[in-house]
Amino acid sequence: MSYGKRRDKDDSLYWSVGEAIFCARRRTGLNQKALGTRLGVTGAAISDIERAVTRPGLDDLKEIADALGVPLSQLVVLGED
């Protein structure tokens, strides 16, 4: 998994993605370190994604979804504008 680029924290899409990852991770009983280990990154990297400090790419999101055992569509929900 590549490490996303740092961006502004006010991007609602990435806040939503981070929250979805957090919820899915909690439902599976994983802590950030355990999920990070599955993905080959640190728990801090997972924390950054969950808090929208970094923006994971689509390939990264697919890896995260696979590691959590959820469909990608569960992590990326696009609202209507």
DOMI-94364 format. One record per residue (C-alpha): residue in one letter; z, x, y. Coordinates in steps of 0.1 Angstrom, whole numbers, plus 5000, padded with zeros to 4 digits. Example, Ala and Ser with C-alpha at 12.3 -4.5 7.8 and 13.67 -1.06 7.14 Angstrom:
<sites>
{site "A",{5078,5123,4955}}
{site "S",{5071,5137,4989}}
</sites>
This chain:
<sites>
{site "M",{5000,5000,5000}}
{site "S",{4991,5014,5034}}
{site "Y",{5016,5011,5062}}
{site "G",{5005,4987,5089}}
{site "K",{5001,4996,5126}}
{site "R",{5028,4989,5151}}
{site "R",{5021,4960,5174}}
{site "D",{5038,4937,5198}}
{site "K",{5065,4916,5183}}
{site "D",{5053,4883,5199}}
{site "D",{5024,4877,5176}}
{site "S",{5034,4844,5159}}
{site "L",{5010,4848,5130}}
{site "Y",{5028,4880,5119}}
{site "W",{5062,4865,5125}}
{site "S",{5052,4836,5102}}
{site "V",{5039,4860,5076}}
{site "G",{5071,4881,5078}}
{site "E",{5092,4850,5073}}
{site "A",{5071,4838,5044}}
{site "I",{5075,4873,5027}}
{site "F",{5113,4872,5034}}
{site "C",{5116,4837,5018}}
{site "A",{5095,4845,4988}}
{site "R",{5114,4878,4983}}
{site "R",{5147,4860,4984}}
{site "R",{5135,4833,4960}}
{site "T",{5126,4860,4935}}
{site "G",{5160,4876,4939}}
{site "L",{5146,4909,4952}}
{site "N",{5161,4930,4980}}
{site "Q",{5138,4949,5003}}
{site "K",{5143,4982,4984}}
{site "A",{5133,4966,4951}}
{site "L",{5102,4950,4966}}
{site "G",{5094,4983,4983}}
{site "T",{5097,5001,4950}}
{site "R",{5072,4977,4934}}
{site "L",{5048,4985,4962}}
{site "G",{5054,5022,4965}}
{site "V",{5070,5020,5000}}
{site "T",{5105,5021,5014}}
{site "G",{5128,4991,5019}}
{site "A",{5125,4999,5056}}
{site "A",{5088,4994,5054}}
{site "I",{5094,4959,5040}}
{site "S",{5119,4952,5067}}
{site "D",{5094,4962,5094}}
{site "I",{5068,4938,5079}}
{site "E",{5093,4910,5076}}
{site "R",{5103,4915,5113}}
{site "A",{5067,4918,5124}}
{site "V",{5072,4953,5136}}
{site "T",{5042,4963,5116}}
{site "R",{5011,4943,5107}}
{site "P",{5000,4946,5071}}
{site "G",{4963,4943,5064}}
{site "L",{4948,4917,5041}}
{site "D",{4948,4941,5011}}
{site "D",{4985,4949,5017}}
{site "L",{4993,4912,5019}}
{site "K",{4975,4906,4986}}
{site "E",{4996,4934,4970}}
{site "I",{5028,4919,4984}}
{site "A",{5019,4885,4971}}
{site "D",{5011,4899,4936}}
{site "A",{5044,4919,4936}}
{site "L",{5063,4886,4945}}
{site "G",{5043,4866,4920}}
{site "V",{5030,4841,4946}}
{site "P",{4996,4832,4958}}
{site "L",{4984,4849,4990}}
{site "S",{4980,4815,5006}}
{site "Q",{5018,4811,5004}}
{site "L",{5022,4841,5027}}
{site "V",{4995,4834,5052}}
{site "V",{4995,4799,5065}}
{site "L",{4973,4793,5094}}
{site "G",{4983,4765,5118}}
{site "E",{4960,4744,5138}}
{site "D",{4953,4755,5173}}
</sites>
